[in-house]
Amino acid sequence: MVSARCYLSWPEVKALLDQPALRSPSGLRNRLLLEFLYRGGLELSEALSLRDADVQDAGPQAIRLHVEGRRGRSRLVTIRSERVASSFVPRWREVRPLGAERFFCAIVERECETGFGGPMHAGQPLHDSYVRAMVTRHAEKAGLDPRLVCPRALRHSHAVHALAEGADLRQVQLRLGHARRDTTARYLTYIEGGPA
């Protein structure tokens, strides 16, 4: 069953998404990463393994992600958001280091000191420990209980919100990359009288 600690209401998700300062390159990157985790329903490892070529334009209001999931299963995920497609992605591409192996990477030398794995240098992929610490920091700034907010909470919240809005269970299963339908069906407990 989905843990209550891994599900956020829409106002909580919005409060978290609004925390990164979009004026700074790292803030823009962090906001875009949070958007991918939530709007794409991505696992943290999936988001951090994206390459620039995996993030494709799909019109002025959408982007398409080529996601490599578990056990080598790949899938296409479309994120429909004008702000993400027309503003965040193009702006991030302008400021991210040229030649970076991964789409989400460190921007300046010795960025992202977290105490786990040491600092990262410009162009290096982000450590998952950095992202977890970043999410905790933004949860605190948003007035959320940081013990209840993790990157995976955004994926779970995406699934619950999509199903609550009437998305087909099979569509959500494919979007999340679940091999089994019953794995996705557990999110229904939060819609049909489960915790809110």
N, C-alpha and C positions, 0 to 999 in steps of 0.2 A: 504494500500500500504506500502511496505517496505520503511522506511525512509532512505534518502541518508546518514544520519549520522551513520547508522548502517551497512554500506557496505564498505569494504576495498578492494583495489586491491591486487593482489598476492604480488607485491613488498612491499606493506605496511604490509601485514600479515607476510611475511618473516622477515621484519625489526623488527616487534614486537616479533616474536618467537625467534629471535637471541639475545634478550636482557638479559634474565636470565643467570647468571654465572653458568655454569655446574659443576664447581669445588666444589661448596658448596652444601650441602644437600638441603637447602631451594631453591637454584637456580635450582637444578635438579628437585625438586618437582614442582616449578612454571613453568618451561619449559614443563614438562609433562602435567600439568594441561592445559596450553595454547594449547598444541597439541591435547588433548582430546576435548577441546571446538571447535577447528577449524576442525581437521580431522574427528572427530566423529559427528560434527554438534550438540553438546549437549547444552542443557540449563545449566546455571550455577548450578541451584538446582539439576539437574540430575547428573552432574559431582561430586558435593560435597556429594551426598548421596551414591555414589558407595562404596561398600565394597570390600575387597581384593578378595573374591571369585567371584565377578562380573567381574573381569579382568582376562581373560583366554587366554592362549597361543593358537594361531591358525596357527602355523608354524613359521619358522624363520623370515618371513617378515610381519606378521600380528598378531593382537590381537583381541579378541572378547569381547565386553562389554555387560553385561546384564543390561539394563537400565530400571529403573522404571520411567515411564513418568506420565503425568497428568492423573487424574481420574483412577489411578490404571492400566493404559495400559503399559505393559512391551514390550520391543523389544530387539532384538539382533542387535548390531552395530559392524561391522568389520572395523578396522582401518588397512589399508595396508601401512605400513611404516617399513622398515627394522630397521631404527635407533630407532624408538619408541619401536618395538617389541624385538629387540635383545640387545639394550643398555639401553634406558631410563627406561623401566619397570623393568628389572632385577636389575639395579643399585638402583632404588628407593626402591625396596623391601629389599635390603640389609641394607639400612640406616633408613628406617622408623621405628618408635617405635613398638616393639612387642606388640601384643594385642590391637593395635589401632582399634577402632570400624569402622572407615571410611578409605578408601584407601588414600585419601588426608587429611593429618592431620598436626598439629604443630609438630615440631621436638624437640625443646629444651624448658625448662621451661620459661614461660613468653614471648613466641614468639608472634609476630604479633600484637603488640600494634598499634591500628589504631585510637583510640578515639571513636570507635563504638563497644560497647560490651566488652571492656576491653581486657586484654591479654589472650592468650590461653596457656594452659600448654601442655607439651609433650603428644602426642597421641590423644589430643582432635581434633574434626573436625574443619576445617577452617571455619571462618565466611565469609559470602558472602561479607561483608564490607571490609574484608582484601583483598579478590580477586579483588574487584573493585578498591581499592587503589593501589594494585600491578599492575594492568593493566594500570591505569593512569600513574603510575611512569615509567613503561617500555615504554609507548607511548611517553612520554616526552623525554626519553633517545634516542628513535628511531627517534626523530625529527618529530613525528606525532602530530596533534592537539589533545590533550587529551580530549577535549570536544566532539570529534567525535568518540572516541574509547572506547568501553565498552565490557564486556564479550559477550554480545549478538551479537555484531558486528562480532565476529568470527563465530558464528552459521549462521548468514545471509550470510557472505562471503563464507562459505562452500557451501551453497545452490546455490548461484549465480555461483560460480566457477564450481561446478559439472554440472549444467545445461549448462553452456557455453562450457564445454568439451564434451557435447553430452549425458550426463546421462539421462535416461528415467525419465519423470516426476513422474511416479508412484514409481519408486525406491527411488527417493529423498523424496517423501511424506512419504514412509515407514521408511526411515532412520531418518527423523526428527520427526516422530511420530505424524504427522498431521492427524487429523480425516477426514478432507475434502481436496479434490484435489485442489479446488480453493485457499485454503490458500497457498499451495505450488506454484501454478501457478503465483502468484503475483511476484515471483522472476524473471519470464521471462521478465518483463518490463525492467530489467537491461541488458538484452542480446539483445533484439529486439529494438534497438534505444533509450533505456533509458539511465540514467546517467551511466557513466563509473567509 
